[in-house]
Amino acid sequence: MKRILVIENDVDYVETIELMYQNTNYEVIKSFEKLNINEITEIDPHIIILDHPDNDGAAATFCRAIKAYPSTKHIPLILCSENANIETFSKVCGADDYLLKPFDIYNFLKMVDNLVK
């Protein structure tokens, strides 16, 4: 089973993602706060969905750390935000892709499938 790690503080988005992946070969692992690199390594996700709150420099720093650390840099990471500058934020922090909230469910599913190998 493939693991999707969702790091998101909005319960509604997390529940939506969980519903989208019910009865699939994906397990949704959720965290409502940032995890440390060791916790992420233990979970060993196939992909990370990371919330990027508006103008939150901490989220960009966290994203860069995930993409720089040897045991997590290979994990595809999708940055999600309501901020219209999410494309710029995702490039700056090294995310593999991004989604502007609210996102299209089918686009989300396709993006995850394309990034998870």
C-alpha positions as CSV (number, residue, x, y, z in Angstrom):
1,M,0.0,0.0,0.0
2,K,1.3,3.5,-0.9
3,R,1.3,6.1,1.8
4,I,0.3,9.8,1.4
5,L,1.5,12.0,4.2
6,V,-0.8,15.0,4.5
7,I,0.5,17.9,6.6
8,E,-2.4,20.2,6.8
9,N,-4.1,22.2,9.6
10,D,-7.5,22.4,7.8
11,V,-9.6,19.5,8.9
12,D,-12.0,19.8,6.0
13,Y,-9.2,19.4,3.4
14,V,-7.8,16.4,5.3
15,E,-11.2,14.7,5.4
16,T,-11.7,15.4,1.7
17,I,-8.4,13.8,0.9
18,E,-9.2,10.8,3.1
19,L,-12.5,10.4,1.3
20,M,-10.9,10.6,-2.1
21,Y,-8.6,7.7,-1.2
22,Q,-11.1,5.4,0.5
23,N,-11.0,1.9,-0.9
24,T,-7.8,2.5,-2.9
25,N,-4.3,1.3,-2.7
26,Y,-3.3,4.5,-0.8
27,E,-3.2,5.0,2.9
28,V,-3.6,8.6,4.0
29,I,-1.5,9.5,7.0
30,K,-2.4,12.9,8.5
31,S,-0.7,15.4,10.6
32,F,-2.2,18.7,11.7
33,E,1.3,20.1,12.5
34,K,4.8,19.9,11.0
35,L,6.7,16.7,11.7
36,N,10.5,16.5,12.1
37,I,12.6,14.7,9.5
38,N,13.0,11.6,11.6
39,E,9.2,11.3,11.9
40,I,8.8,11.6,8.2
41,T,11.5,9.0,7.6
42,E,9.7,6.6,10.0
43,I,6.5,7.1,8.1
44,D,8.3,6.6,4.8
45,P,5.6,8.2,2.6
46,H,5.4,7.8,-1.1
47,I,4.3,11.5,-1.4
48,I,3.9,14.5,0.9
49,I,1.1,17.0,0.6
50,L,2.1,20.1,2.5
51,D,0.0,23.1,3.5
52,H,1.6,26.4,2.9
53,P,-0.3,29.1,4.9
54,D,-0.3,32.6,3.4
55,N,3.1,34.2,3.9
56,D,4.3,31.5,6.2
57,G,8.1,31.4,5.8
58,A,8.2,28.4,8.2
59,A,6.4,26.2,5.7
60,A,8.9,27.2,2.9
61,T,11.8,26.5,5.3
62,F,10.2,23.1,6.2
63,C,9.7,22.2,2.5
64,R,13.4,23.1,1.7
65,A,14.5,20.9,4.7
66,I,12.5,17.9,3.4
67,K,13.9,18.3,-0.1
68,A,17.5,18.7,1.2
69,Y,17.7,15.9,3.7
70,P,19.1,12.6,2.2
71,S,16.4,10.3,3.6
72,T,13.5,12.5,2.4
73,K,14.7,14.4,-0.7
74,H,13.5,11.7,-3.1
75,I,9.9,12.0,-1.8
76,P,7.6,13.9,-4.1
77,L,6.1,17.0,-2.4
78,I,3.0,18.9,-3.4
79,L,2.7,22.3,-1.8
80,C,-1.0,23.5,-1.3
81,S,-2.1,27.1,-0.5
82,E,-4.8,29.6,-1.0
83,N,-2.1,32.2,-1.8
84,A,-2.1,33.1,-5.4
85,N,1.8,33.1,-5.3
86,I,1.9,29.4,-4.6
87,E,3.7,28.7,-7.9
88,T,6.5,31.0,-6.9
89,F,6.6,29.5,-3.3
90,S,6.8,26.0,-4.7
91,K,9.7,26.8,-7.0
92,V,11.6,28.6,-4.2
93,C,11.3,25.7,-1.8
94,G,11.9,22.9,-4.3
95,A,8.4,21.3,-4.2
96,D,7.7,18.9,-7.1
97,D,4.3,20.5,-7.8
98,Y,1.7,22.8,-6.3
99,L,-2.1,23.2,-6.0
100,L,-4.0,26.4,-5.4
101,K,-6.9,25.9,-2.9
102,P,-9.6,25.1,-3.4
103,F,-8.3,22.5,-5.8
104,D,-10.0,20.3,-8.3
105,I,-10.3,16.8,-7.0
106,Y,-9.5,15.1,-10.3
107,N,-6.5,17.3,-10.9
108,F,-5.3,16.4,-7.4
109,L,-5.7,12.6,-8.0
110,K,-4.0,12.8,-11.4
111,M,-1.1,14.8,-9.9
112,V,-0.5,12.3,-7.1
113,D,-0.7,9.4,-9.5
114,N,1.9,11.1,-11.8
115,L,4.3,11.8,-8.9
116,V,4.0,8.4,-7.1
117,K,6.0,5.7,-8.7
